[in-house]
Amino acid sequence: MKAHDGMYIDGAWRPAAGTGTIEVTNPADETLLATVPAGGPEDVEAAVRAARAALPGWAATPPAERAARLEALQQILAGRRTEIAETITAELGSPLAFSQKVHAAVPVAVCAGYAQLAADYAFEERIGNSRVLREPVGVVGAITPWNYPLHQIVAKAAPALAAGCTMVLKPAEDTPLVAQLFAEAVHEAGVPAGVFNLVTGLGPVAGQALAEHHGIDLLSFTGSTAVGRRIGALAAAGVKRVALELGGKSANVILPGADLKKAVKVGVANVMSNSGQTCSAWTRMLVDAERYDEAVQLAAEAAAKYVTGHPLEETTRVGPVVNAKQHERVTGYIRRGVEEGARLVAGGAELPGGHERGHYVRPTVFADVTPEMAIAQEEIFGPVLAILKYEDTEDALRIANGTVYGLAGAVWSENEDEAVAFARRMETGQVDINGGRFNPLAPFGGYKQSGVGRELGVHGLEEYLQTKSLQF
Ligand code: NAD
């Protein structure tokens, strides 16, 4: 697979300062796909310098021109969608159909949304005797994870560029190839040199250098809560803005009277897609005592239909997880669930049959899960569903809100008003009512320890702006 052996800095691919490399492997068969340079503080320094130098020019570029660059970027991403899907399938392991439908397509929609917003947004408004200007926050440091590798880049880069910010991206070490492809697309779209810069490298080295850099005005991070907490502390010490998109343990609340078959089927699909590596996945299913056994049976049957296999095989619905560390983590949680006394009704910690190599995990469902168990509290980030029983609606709410997280969730009811009333009481940033579809323009982000700030749509754009008031 094609890879650049340099960093994209100041509009060109330049050799890295050091000689270290990162091996990019295919999680489906553990073969080596490519190597990319492992950048360090000197590369981060060069990239931040380029971004700072480009800032005055880009910030002063008329929004209509910024919109035109984003529109060009959207078209390039759409034109290269097959290559994008194949690259993400190779480095992440998601089934090709999912890579096409989600990993390659969603960033195009997000980019289109920001092209439109850059053109339409009111960057100035009048309040009494003041003119309020919304100006770019400055140079953005973006650190992204591997689970939706292009979406998470575009969800930061598109609003940053629309707002007039310049940026340095440090993508996840597992999925740097699609990040390089994105840098090529930015270049092709005619975004001026220095506006977007890419430094590949290890989190504790290149990521840390970026998080600590004094030339960064806003640090936008998506990833684990553990790293997010450190980044938040670093940003606070430097009095920098920070945006954090962290983990989740979202509840899928099936209220009595809801369409159980549909709610369970959609709920299982939500957890199994992308091998469970979705921060907003509904990993806890909450069912009333009366219909609990039926729900467990339906979920076990649904999970059994999720064929685990090579991501390029058409029958595959669940590919491998991203790497050996993640495999160890997920199967460790499955063993822990059994030890804690939960009842395994589908899957398990053993490798699924038929794979000599690759980081495969069996689609797993636990019944008889109680709220204090680790598998009901901690983010597993694998194809593992926990089904919990509730006594009444108040009990369901207590369980739903009973974790440190608050990223997403779902409510199912035969009465939409009842579902909305329940959703209002959930401590979480997004709730899908009766299977409502993902909306790339709606704000996405966490309550509680799931994060700080919002991404996507106009709310996402405003994270990259700061206000100035002129009085007359
Ligand atoms: P991570 O938080 O370690 O990595 C995310 C990004 O942060 C990567 O680009 C990484 O290189 C960088 N990073 C790591 N350490 C850093 C440091 N000290 N300073 C600056 N940057 C640093 O996540 P991971 O190891 O890839 O995954 C571990 C767990 O994180 C997962 O199991 C999952 O629970 C969670 N996760 C959540 C999301 C999400 O979207 N919320 C995404 C990926 C992972």
Residues whose N, C-alpha, C, O or C-beta is under 5 A from the ligand:
A	BS01	NAD	I143 T144 P145 W146 N147 K170 P171 A172 E173 G201 L202 G203 P204 G207 Q208 A211 T222 G223 S224 V227 E245 L246 G247 C279 E379 I380 F381
